[in-house]
């Protein structure tokens, strides 16, 4: 059992086996911190931590490390997404030290989207290191207080380190080699791509738990309030690894108010995942639909509270 103090509230809740909810916001294309806070403040009290994306969609936004520091100062626990696409190892190491100095405790190490997918396709990608190497750097900074060069670092980097993952419906003989490699590098939790199928999430989590290295690992399943059948199809086609069943798309097509139905589907799925063995929480993402996040999270919390009341009465 890990006896070191938890780095963050998120880590503390996961250690206590409490179901967690995180949500994702994209920093604005703005120089105004109030525009960032306008996105984040409605999530206060509804989530355990707020992801701050780093150049999402290979487009420029307010600096993710600075945005995470602003949220930390505001008392909103951030998860800083740090992408290898935009920085060499020296810059990434500097960002990690700066994040630690600003009280940012949760780090999600990512490779980053191809710039050709963004609005400035002539951008030169860096990719000096990959997300696994970045994970090792963050771990060694935290545990040993050193950079890869061996140079000592002052102060303390109290990081809770995460990774991205893509669930699948695992075939016989499949092994989660990529995720095991990320855990070996220092990852302690994963947030996944959209998986709007509770059955696949359950089977995937069960297979992960068969591997000793992943038995105490925290898996947060990515979910979304789908706005329409059209947007659901677009996500499934264009966002690699997204799992959105035909039955959900058909349900959206039949609905009088597709957006409201998408929010209801998301809340129902969160309730089901909270009772799924091996699923430690959910990560709620709403691309181009962030206004739906507080409504979905509030409804999910209401459902989970009712679920707990039924257990207490049983």
Buried (B, 14 or more C-beta within 10 A) or exposed (E): EEEEEBBBBBBBBBBEEEBBBBBBBBBBEEEEBEEBBEBBEBBEEBBBBBBBBBBBEBBBBBBBBBBBBBBBEBEBBBBBBBBBBBBEBEEBBEBBBBBBEBBBBBBBBBBBBEBEEBEEEEBEBBBBBBBBBBBBBBBBBBEEBEBBEEEEBEEEBBBBBBBBBBBBBBEEEEEBEEBBBBBEBBBBBBBBBBBBBBEBBBBBBBBBBEBEEBEEBBBBBBBBBBBBBEBBBBBBEEBEBBBBBEEBBEBBEEBEEBBBBBBBBBBBBBBBBBEBEBBBBBBBBBBEBBEBBBBBBBBBBEBBEEBEEEEEEE
